[in-house]
Amino acid sequence: MQLRYNYRAYPDASQRRALAQAFGCARVVWNDCLRDRKEAHAAGLPYVKSAELSRLRITQAKRTAERVWLADVSAVVLQQSLRDLDAAYKNFFDSLKGKRQGRKAGPPRYKSKKDTRQSIRLNTNAFSLQDDGTVYVAKVGNLKAKWSRQLPAAPTSLTVTKDSCGRYFLSFVVDTEPDILPGVESDAGIDLGLSAFAVLSDGSRIDSPRFLRRAEKKLKRLQRELSRKTKGSNNRAKARIKVARQHAKVADRRRDFHHKASTQIIRDSQAVYVEDLTVSALARTRLAKSVHDAGWSAFVGMLQYKAALHGRTFAKVDRVFPSSQVCSACGFRDGPKPLHVREWTCSACGTVHDRDHNAARNILLEGRRIVATGRVETPNACGAPVRRAHVPAQRVEAGSPRKGQTTQAGIPGL
């Protein structure tokens, strides 16, 4: 099982210049290779192979006057940029053929130095963990990092990222074994909403923190200041960074809330069932800002991979299942109800239902039925997972084989 571990990095001035050069060289190789493939496709020529692109756009390009500066960065950075382009094309082709699940993947696009996120990816030949707690990156130096926890095993790849507000992060991909938690008797159905972020089938509620709404006043003020600055000026660049930092704070708080809530639910429940919501469709309604503020997709994704990591059962209930229309006591379908109806009485048995709690109970019952019919993998009687699906690294991060220089598991001295 591959997991990703993120840590904040604090490069000095010279290291920031070296990283900026590495970001630029990786971007140039990506764009050059993408241009060659697009021109070959437009001319009706065969698909250009990676080996040919590596020879033309990396090896031979370093010997030309226009691209001689490619030799100033690690060759691993350039090769990994080409591999990432290959992966982007593979995702696009698999999406066209129907082999790739989820949303349709578009063709690769050109990268710009003005993109909000700049990154480079390295394998174990180009980085290593040092005894003093720093991370050595080839032709960059020893980067200081804030280690919030130790790595459970030796990392197989490293991604160095710079976000829109100028922060640097080190993202390690680690191959680990599942950490099976002790079994519990309870299971949970979860109804996600806006007034309450989540209502569980046992009646407990998780209030919606509404991080974006709470920061809206300050964001409006910062956005007004940004709009008044002259385009291309240094003051506009400073104002843009202030807006980006405020948005980053909102995203960090939301992510922290999602992690804490999902971890608590996974620890307390042997099986977790949620509704498969069409978030992309809801984000096109008048509730778009509240839907994005809730971050349901990220929360459900955390529940899914944490369930696989800790040996729990996870299942999604079909989005067409009428969880808000069926009485959880007698099973009578009482028809659709508008959103302002938060409490209703079953016309068959007379039970008074809270809308969200009743939906969570129905999701729990439907999830149990899905598991009973064998549509998801569940732990066997001994607690071991049966046909547990492979869990990829988060954010579609691919690992690299360990060759050459070895890395250490964990950070000595912490």
N, C-alpha and C positions, 0 to 999 in steps of 0.2 A: 504494500500500500504506500502510495506516495503522498506526502504532506508537505506543505509549504510553511516555512517559519520566517517571519519578517522582523527585521531589526532596524532601528534608526542609526544612520551613519553620520559622522561629523568630519568630512574632509577639510583639510586646510586649503589655503589659497592656491598653492601649486597643484594640489591634487584635484581641486575643482577645475582648473584649467586642463589638466590631463584627461579628466572625465569628459569635459566638454568636447575635447578633440576626439575622444573615443566615440562619443555619441554621434558626432558629425561624420566620422569615417564609416561607421556602421550604417548610417543613413545614406551616404553616397553609394556604398556598395549595393544596398537594397535597391535604390532608385536606378542605378546603372543596369543591374540584372533584370529588374522589372521592365525597363525600357527595351532591353534586347528581346525579351520574350514577347512583349506587345508588338514590336515591329515585325518580328518573325511571324506572329499570328496574322497581322494585317497583310503581310506579303504572301501568305499561303504556304509558308515554310514549316517544316516539322518543329515540334516543341524542343526548345534549346535545353540540353541536359545540364545538370549541375556541374559536372566535371569540366565541361567546356566553359561555363560561366566563371568557374573558379580560376581557370587558366587565364582567361581574357581579362576579367575585371578585378582580379586580385594579384595574381603572380606577375603577369605582364604589365598591369597598370602601374605597379610600383616602380617600374623602370622608365616610365614616361615622365616628362616634365610637368604635365597637368595633374598627375596623381602620385607624384613622388612622396607626398606627405602621408600616404597610406602606410608607409613603413614605420611611421613614428608610433603606431599603436600596435598592440598585440595581434598577431595573425589569427589567434583564436576568436577574437571579437569579430573579425571580418568573415571568417568561415561560419560562425554561428549566425550571423546576419543572413547569409545565403541559405543556411538550413531553415531559418525561420520563414524565409520566403517560400521555400519548398513546402513547408508545413501549411502555409496560408493557401497555396495553390491546391494542395491535397484536400484541405477542408472545403475549398470551393468546388472542386470536381466531385468529391463525395456528396456534397449537398445537392449538386445538380442530378446525380444518379440516385438520390434517395438513400444512400448508405449512411448518412450522418443524421443523427437525431437532433431534435431541437429546431431552432429558428434557422432559416436559410442563410448560408454564409455567402457574402458577396465576394467579388474578385479582389485581389490585393490592390491597394492604392499607393500612390507615391507619398513619401513621408516629407515633412517640412520641419525646418528648424524652429518654427513657431508653434509646433504641436505642444499641447499642454503636458505631455508625458514623454520623456526621453529615457531610453534604457539601452543597456548592453547585456548580453548573456555570455557566460563563460562556463567551460567545463573544468574538471579538476586539474587540467594541465596549466591553467592560467590563474589559479587562486589557491590559497592555503590558509589555514587558521594557525596563528602564532601563539607562542607560550604567554606573551604579555597581554593577550585578549584582543589584539588587532587582527585584521584580515588583510593578507597580502594579495593585491591585485596586480597582475603583470603590467609593467610600464606605467603604473599609477602610484604604487607605494603601499604602505601599511595604513589602512583606514581604521580610524577609531569607531567603535560601535557601542551602542547601549544594549547590553545583554540582559533582557528581561527574564530569560530562562535559557537553560542549556539545550543544545541540540541532542536528540535521542540517539542519533547515529551519525556516521560520516556523511556529509552532503554530497550529492552527485552533480549538482549544478548551482550556479550563483547568478542572479540577475541584479544588477545595480541600476536603480531607478531614481530619476529626478522628477518630482511632481511639479504642478503648476505654480506652487508657492515657494519653490526653491529648496524643498527638503529632499534629502537623499536617504534611500532605503536599501538594505541588503536583504535579498529574498533567497533563502536556501531551500532546495528541494531535497527531501530526505526519504529514503526507503525505510519504513518501519513496519513492525508487526502490529496487528490489532490489539488494542488494550481493552480486553473484555471486562466489563464491570460485573459485580455480583448481581444475580437475578433478583427482581422484585416482582410482586404480585400484581401491581396496578398497570393499567394502560390508559392512554389519553387520546381523546378526540379533540381537535383544536379548530375553533372557528375564528378566522382572522377578520378584523373589522377596523373601522376608523374611530368610532367613539371609544371603544376599548380595543387595544391592539390585538389581544387574543383572549378568548374565553374558553376554558377547558371544560371537559365533560363532567368533572367533579364539582363544577360551580365556581372555581377560582378564576379570577380575572387579572389580566395584566394591563394596566393602564397605558394609554398611548402617550409617550413623552412629547411628541410633536416638536422635535428639535428645530426643524426649519421654521415653523410658525413662531417659535420663541425667539429666533434670531432674525426674524424678518425686519424688524424695526431698524436694527443696526445695519443689515444688508442694504436696505433702501437708502440709508444715509451714505454709506460707502459707495453705492452705485451712482448716486447723484454727484458725489465728488469726482468719480471717475469720468462721468459724461461731460463734466465742465473742463476737463484738462485737454490741452491741445494734442492732437494725434501726432505721435512720433516723438513727443517730449519726454524728458526724464521724469517729470512729475506724473505724467500719465502712467509710466511704467511702475512707479512707486504705488500709485493708487490701484493699479491692477493687481499688484501683489497683495495689497490689503484686502481686496475683495476675495481673492483666491484663498487667503489664509482663513478668512471667516467661513467660507464654504468648506474648507478642509476641517475646521473645528466641528462643524455640523455633521459632516460625514464620519469623522472619528467617533463622535459621541453616539451616533446611530449604530455604528459597527460594534462598539463596545456594549451597547445595550442588547443588540442581537446576540452577541456571543454569550453574555451572561444569562439571558433568558433561555436560549436554546440549550446551553449546558445544563441548567437546572432541570429543564423538562426531560432531557435524555437521562439524567441521573435518577429521576423519580419515577420513570415509566419504563416498562419492559417493551411496550409497543406504542408507537406514535402514529396517528393518522391525521392528515390534513387534507383540505380541499384543494384541488388543482385549479387555481384561479387564473383567469385570463387577464394578467396585469397589464399587458400591452394594450388591450382593448379598453380597460378601465382608465388607463392613462390618457385616453382621448376624450374623456367626458369632462363635465364641469368639476368633477372631483379629482382632477389630474394632480394638482399640487399636493393634496392630502394623500393620494395614493403613492406618489413618489416619496413623500415624507415618511410614510410607514415603512417602505422597503420590504414588502412581503417576499419578493423573490429571493433576496439575499438571506432572509430569515429561514425560508423553507430549504434553501440550499445548505445552510449550516445544519439544520436538523437532519438532512439526508446523509451528509458525509459523517457527522458525529454518530449517527445511529450505526453506520457501517463500521466505524472505528471502534465503538464500544460494544458491539454485539447486540444491538437492539433491533427490533423490527420496525420498519418504516414503510408506509404505503400512502399513496395519494388516491383520494376519492374523486371520481369523475366529476368534471365541472357541471355536467347537466343533472347531477343528482339533486333532487329538490329538498335539500336539508332544511330550508326555512318553511316548507309547506307541509311537512309530514309531522304528525304528533308522535313524539318519542315514547309516549305511554301506551297507545293502542295501535299505532301504525296507520291511522286514518289520514288521507291526504286532504288537507283543508283548503287548498288553492293558494295562488300567489298573493302576496301582501306587499304594499308599498313600504318604502324604507322608513317612513315616519312611524309605522306600527312597531313598537318595541315590545309589546306584550299582547297576547291573544289567548282566547279560550277555545279549546277543541270542541267542535260542534257534535262530535260523536260521544266522547267520554266526559266532557266537561272539565278537563284538566287545564289549569291556567299555566301558560308557558311564558317564560322570558325568551324572547326571540333568539338571542345569541346562545344561551345555554341549551335551548332545545336543539338548535342547529349543531352544536358541539356533540350532543348525545347521539344525534342521528349520524354524524360523521363517524363516531366511535363504533356504532352498530354496523354501518356499512363497511368500515375498515376491517372489523372482525370477520365479516362475511367474505371480503376479498381474500384475507389470509387463509380462511378455511377452505376456499376453493383452490388454493395453491397458486395464486397469481403473483405472489411475492415470496422471496426466500425468508425463512424464519429459522431461529436457532433450534437445534434438535433437543432431545431430552437431556443430553449431557451438557448443554449450554454452548456447544460448538456451532458456529454458523454453517448452514447447509447451502452450498452453491452460492456463497457470498460473492456479489459482483465486485469487479475490480474498481477501485476508487481512484480516479486520476488526481493529480495535484490541482489545487485550486487555481482559478483564473487561467486554466488551460496552459499550465506551465509544464513543459516536457523535461524529463531528466536526461542526463548524458552519462555514457558509460565512464567508469573510473579507469583512467589510464595514466601512466607516468607517475607524477608526484602525488603522494597520498595526502589525505586530510585527516584531521583529528575529530573525533566525536566529542562534542562538548567543548567548553572553554576552560582550560586549566586555571586553577586559582580562584574560581568563583564558587 
